[in-house]
Structure formats: C-alpha cells, structure tokens
Amino acid sequence: MVLFVTALTCEADPVIQRYRLKKDMALSAFPVYRGKNKLLIISGVGRLKAAMAVAFILGHERLPLSDLLLVNLGFFGSDDPAFATGDLVLAGRVSDQARARDFYPDLMHRQPLPVIHLRCVDQLKTRAASEITPPMGLLPVGYDMESAGFLEAALRFVGPDQVLVLKMLSDHLTGEPCDLPALRSRLASHLPQLEDLVDGMKKTPRALTDPTYHLDRQGVASLAEHLRLTTSQQQQLFVLARRHRLAGGNPLPALAAARQHAAKQSPQQRSQQLEHFKTIWFNDRPFSGHLS
Amino acid sequence: MSTLKPSGLTTGPFPAIYLEEAAATHPLAQQVLDRFSGSRVIPIRHYKDVFNRSRQDQVFQKNHQALILAVKREPFLYPGPQICQSFGHARFSLAHLMLGCPFDCAYCFLQGLYPSAHLVLFVNVQDTLQALSKLNEEGPCYVALSHDADLLALDHQLPLLDLLLPDLARLDQLTFEIRTKSAGLAWFLTHQPAPRWVVAFTLAPDPVIQAYERRTPPLKKRLQAVQAALDRGFTVRLCFDPIFALDRYKDSYASFFNQVFSHVDSGRILDVSFGFFRLPDVFFRRMARSRIDSPLFLEELPLQAGVRSFPADIRKVWLQDLRAQLSRYLPPEKIFIDPLT
C-alpha cells in the first residue's frame, strides 16, 4: 500500500487522475481518496496539518504497517540556480527549522533523482529571507512547509526505509505567483519516475520477508477475539503461528478448530490454550529440532 | 599517518555518505570524501541522529548500505566480552574503529547490538591510537581491532588498516587480532606481516555459509586467502565460530575439518577457536523480531546466564565430537573453546 500525503489539491490531482482514485465521502476531517493499493490524503498547508493528516489516516485505516510506503509529494522552493522550475528531487535530510530537529529518510542505491536538504518552515520563503549558503556546502537546500510534520508523524508508525519526501520545484523564492496549471501538468509527467522509485523501495519491504499469510493473521485475530486473549497473548499466539509456518506447517486448521470448540475462558485457561498450541505444533519440546 | 588513495570511482558504492559536523574537518573524512567524490554527501549533526533512529530495517539497509563518517567519543577501548575467547591472554580489549559489516550473516550479533546496518567510520583514529598507547604502557593485552566491523572485507573501499599499521607496530605489549570472513588476497600480497599481529579467518562448512552467511565468500575462496596469508608469513588463527549444533550439519562438519586441514598445514596455524552459536538474550529477542524469515530464530533456545545457545546436553555431545576431530590435526593447547561451553 502506498499512502500519498499532499498539502494542496493541485499537488494531489495528478495522482488522483493517474490512479483513478475515488473520494471517500464518508470522511470529512481531511479529503481522502482511495484506489487499488493507493491512498491519498490532502492535509492542507503547514507542518502541523501534515502531521495531523498522517496520524489521522493511519489511526483511522489501521493499515498493516509492514508493507506501507508513505510518500510526501508536493512543491518546494529554492534559490539554488542548479534547479529549474519543474525539477523533481528527493529529500535526504529534512530539518524542522522551528524545532531544530532533523529527519533522515533512508536512501537507495541507483535512484536518479537529485537529493536535497529540505528545510521545513512555517511561512513562505522569499529570496530576501532565505539562507543562501547550505551547511558545509554539501547539499542543495530547498524550502517547504510540510515535510517535517509528515516525517514527525510517519516515523512514529514506520521505519525510515518506508518514507519518501518527493518535491518538485515550484519557484525560486522570488515571491511571484506560480503557474499552477503548468506545475500540475509537470508533476503528472514525473509520476512514471515516481513509480520506479516506489517499486524500488518495495523490493525489500518487511512484508516480503514475513512467512505468514493474511489468513494466518486473521485466524489469530479471530481466535484471540473469541477467547478474549490479552494483546500480549495474541502476540505470543501470532509468534507461535509464524514459527509453525517457518517450520513448514500450516497453523490455520488448529486455529479454526480452537475457534470452533473453545468456549470463552478464564485467564488460566487462556494461558493453557497457548500451551496447547505449543504442544500440537512443536510437541512441547523446548528445543524442538525444527531446524534439523 | 598515511593517506587514502582515490578509488577512481565516478559514483560511490554507498547510496549516501553521512558526514557528522564534528568529523568534517578531520583529514580522514576529507580523504574518504575525495575517494568517493561521486557519492551524495549529507551533513548531519551527530552520527547517532542517523545510526540510532527508531524502527530501522536492517534487511533493507544491508541492500542499501550507507556510510557514516563520525567522531568517536570516549571510551575508545572496551573490555572484551565474556562470551568471546581471549586466547589465554589475561587482558582483552577491543577498539571501535568502525561499526558494521558488508556481509549479511543471519546470526551476527551486530544486528542485536546496534539498531542500524549502516557503516560507521570513526575518523579520529589518532584518539584510538593514543588510547592504545596508554594501554600498551599498562602491560600485555590482546586487542580485537575488528570486533564490530570486518576491516579486511572493507579494505578495498576503506583501507583503514594502512593508516594504523605503522603506529601500531610500535606498541610492543599489545597483540592485535583482525578477524575476517573476507577471501581477498590483495591485502596479504601487498602488506608485510608484523609481529604480534594475528589474522583470524572465520570458516564454516559451505551448507552453513549458504544458509546463514549471505554475501560471504565460499569456503574454498576463504581457504585460498588463508593459504596466501600463511605463504606471506602472517600469523593465522582459524575460527570455527559459530558452530550450529544441528543434526543436519553433523556430516558437514565432519567433512569440513578434513577439507580445511587438507588445504592448510595445521602446523603453521597459531591456534583455532570454536564456539557454538550463542547470543545474549536481549540480542536474540531483538534479532528474532527483525529476522522474521530466519529459521535460526525458530527455536526457543535455552537461556543460560543471560545467553541463549543450544541445550547443554547437545553442546556436550557435539563438543566431544568436534574436539576429537580437531585433535587429529592440532594439539589440545592450540584449541580454544568458547567460554560458555
């Protein structure tokens, strides 16, 4: 699942059109658009709104975090003459200017985009107010208003390999009005490149290394609800199911049987239920020899 | 101190080089940046801002391994861990010159010890050299230089040892060990052996290498490197560590020792060490969470003195068997066994 977070409708439009996303009319806190394996939320302008949007959508959707990629897509400004309007860049460092905090999304090999140091500010930057010299002169500097809020919230849920901050140059900090239709069209032309990047990021997601299946997770959750297992007990049961899968077994029949036959239980009986799975899956041996 | 030679690369081998503010003015940092001038360099305030981030995925990072240039703060030397051998030395220390490894061994304790799989190069090697000089004044000590990094495997990219060798040669009370899984021959062909320097090769049967030691060279290549080191006069130690006491590898280990000592003259080996797979419990639990695809963490390995390893009865049987096999090639005083066993 890829979750796009944009500040403005004109930043979201190319994504909505390309993936034919449909607006979720049931949600009113933020505009949310849905499609196959794609989700988009329009946060509004500013660091705080970006953080709120990320927290809202992740809390509301309860998405499996292991195969989630969060993309902050939008415009940025820079007075670096190396960039032309419409250039797409990737943030390698994001600084929250107000709070002197830095964020570092992980970078991949072989990604062709220029990497910049993005400074997240609370007010629109203009050339007169900009700091022209980047720190140590190592990375080009750009300015936006959402990236730090996006990362602050996103990195509470996922790892630094699951976030991308992609920005397209909208202006050179001159304060002149932007040509939004032209920018929208230019952003649309970058989406194939963005897809390559997203595909690259998805080649090594945690979800691919997980030996369990969606049905295993469902089976565990269903039984846990039926038996009123504690969260900790549910986690223990899931780990047992994963171990059983890794050892070449199928946990689903035993989970289904337990769901069918077990009545609601006392706390002691719940613990016994976990022991029951250890017995039937691993013969109750502390060193089961499944590796041999 | 010597200088690094340019790599000649137009694009760097790292997706990014993170440069700590305090490291920027160090000559070694500049040499690395010159060497990898095609790399993206991202300035950072403190190396832990990148290295210690929450929820890092070490599997992803092993495929996209970045380099962090940082300044090591005190302490520069650490006491040797109790679950590692000290090879008869009364004092055992280790130095942090680098953190991280280019290989991807499923069992590697670094995954439990550190939250990141990125490489950290500490550019203030002079401070570590000073600490080693002080240690030298206190008397004999065994010093592991590559405990948290495979310096020889990284040598073609970051020839750190070249910078250290001339200074370390003067420290006559210290015995240095560089441990490696590398099969590179170049370093041995281009360097002179030094007294009190031990090159320790970690070896394993090929089925174990294939199962657990991703990206490492096969046994045959490692044995060629052992032979090259011996031929050049280096003092060589062989480490059979970790041993996987699993029935399916029993035959592999039997033929493995035969293969090793048919290639290598056991009389020219300083000593060997072997130890069973073992991890501090806290590392084991961390790694089981991140290595969810590894059968290694399937088992509820028993806990003994805070360390998880194979059950004592299994270790005992294997120990007798392995010791008997090794005794065919080496006298008992040349065989060191992990302290847990």
Interface residues (C-beta under 8 A of the other chain):
Chain A: G92 R93 D102 Y104 D106 L107 M108 H109 Q111 V115 H117 P135 M136 L138 L139 L155 V158 G159 P160 D161 Q162 K203 T204 P205 R206 T209 D210 P211 R242 R243 L246 A247 P286 F287 S288 G289 H290 L291 S292
Chain B: P15 A16 Y18 L19 E21 A24 R40 V41 I42 P43 I44 R45 D49 V50 R53 S54 R55 Q56 D57 V59 F60 Q61 N63 H64 A66 F244 L246 D247 R248 I292 D293 P295 L296 L298 E299 E300 L301 P302 F310 P311 I314
